[in-house]
Amino acid sequence: MSAPEDKASGKSWDGALDAQHAFGDLDGRRPALLGVADAFDDGHAYRSELSARVDEPVLSDDPILRHDLRLPWDPGPAVTCWTSAHADLHRANVTAPLKVLDWEGWGRAPEGFDGATLYAYSLLQPDAAARVRDAFPILGSPAGLAAEATVCAQLLQTVARGDNLVLEDQLRNWAEEPRHR
């Protein structure tokens, strides 16, 4: 791929590399990224990526599914309960005495989403992170897996954009937990 040098970042540019760091090959369900090479010339950036070869054909030639594939069900993390969520719960949005601020992003999310968000932003303080896990027992349970995986992936995308860099190592370590459950 190529882009102007000042635009060579973000989800499209770093997504495959971030996914490799966060998820590996998902026990053979994701082609491993074997190498990345970047080059810069005259204000443009170029990236080539080498992934493991996939011999199996794709399920459809078109993103729009035009016929029933009659495939066996292979579920991802199940969302057992959708619930209302603040969707940006961290201590910069909470006062003492308790008031929760910044509600423009609220909506429905997998149960445990707010707890997973608060946990993620607490990762630099292990005692505080442990208290969040205690307060939100859904974290670490099968029912909370979808929320944890979603929050972790979302925050790793912010790292790819240059935000929350201080959390990168802790987020990558946390990403290993849902992968092995």
Backbone hydrogen bonds, N-H to C=O, Kabsch-Sander energy under -0.5 kcal/mol:
donor,donor_aa,acceptor,acceptor_aa,energy
3,A,45,A,-2.0
5,E,43,G,-3.1
7,K,4,P,-2.5
8,A,5,E,-1.0
9,S,7,K,-2.2
10,G,160,A,-0.8
14,D,10,G,-3.2
15,G,11,K,-1.9
18,D,14,D,-3.0
19,A,15,G,-2.6
20,Q,16,A,-2.0
21,H,17,L,-2.2
22,A,18,D,-2.6
23,F,19,A,-3.0
24,G,19,A,-0.6
24,G,20,Q,-1.8
26,L,23,F,-1.6
29,R,25,D,-0.9
29,R,26,L,-1.3
30,R,25,D,-2.0
34,L,32,A,-0.7
34,L,50,L,-2.7
35,G,50,L,-1.6
37,A,48,S,-2.4
39,A,46,Y,-2.3
41,D,44,H,-2.5
44,H,41,D,-1.7
45,A,3,A,-3.3
46,Y,39,A,-2.9
47,R,1,M,-2.7
48,S,37,A,-2.5
50,L,35,G,-2.7
51,S,49,E,-0.5
52,A,32,A,-2.7
55,D,53,R,-0.5
65,L,63,P,-0.7
66,R,64,I,-0.6
80,T,78,A,-0.9
83,T,109,A,-2.7
85,A,107,G,-3.1
90,H,88,D,-0.8
93,N,90,H,-2.4
94,V,91,R,-1.0
95,T,99,K,-2.3
99,K,95,T,-0.6
101,L,93,N,-3.3
101,L,99,K,-0.6
106,W,103,W,-1.5
107,G,85,A,-2.2
109,A,83,T,-2.5
111,E,81,C,-2.8
113,F,110,P,-1.9
116,A,112,G,-2.9
117,T,113,F,-2.3
118,L,114,D,-2.7
119,Y,115,G,-2.5
120,A,116,A,-2.5
121,Y,117,T,-2.1
122,S,119,Y,-1.5
123,L,120,A,-1.2
125,Q,122,S,-2.3
129,A,122,S,-0.6
129,A,125,Q,-2.7
130,A,126,P,-2.4
131,R,127,D,-1.9
132,V,128,A,-2.1
133,R,129,A,-2.2
134,D,130,A,-2.2
135,A,131,R,-2.2
136,F,132,V,-1.9
139,L,136,F,-2.2
141,S,138,I,-2.0
144,G,138,I,-0.6
144,G,141,S,-0.9
145,L,141,S,-0.6
145,L,142,P,-0.9
148,E,144,G,-2.5
149,A,145,L,-2.7
150,T,146,A,-2.2
151,V,147,A,-2.6
152,C,148,E,-2.5
153,A,149,A,-2.3
154,Q,150,T,-2.6
155,L,151,V,-2.5
156,L,152,C,-2.2
157,Q,153,A,-1.7
158,T,154,Q,-1.4
159,V,155,L,-1.8
160,A,156,L,-1.8
161,R,157,Q,-1.1
162,G,159,V,-1.8
163,D,158,T,-2.8
167,L,164,N,-2.0
168,E,165,L,-1.5
171,L,167,L,-2.9
172,R,168,E,-2.5
173,N,169,D,-2.2
174,W,170,Q,-2.5
175,A,171,L,-2.4
176,E,172,R,-0.8
176,E,173,N,-0.8
177,E,173,N,-0.7
177,E,174,W,-1.1
179,R,175,A,-1.2
180,H,176,E,-1.5
180,H,177,E,-0.7
181,R,177,E,-0.6
181,R,178,P,-0.8
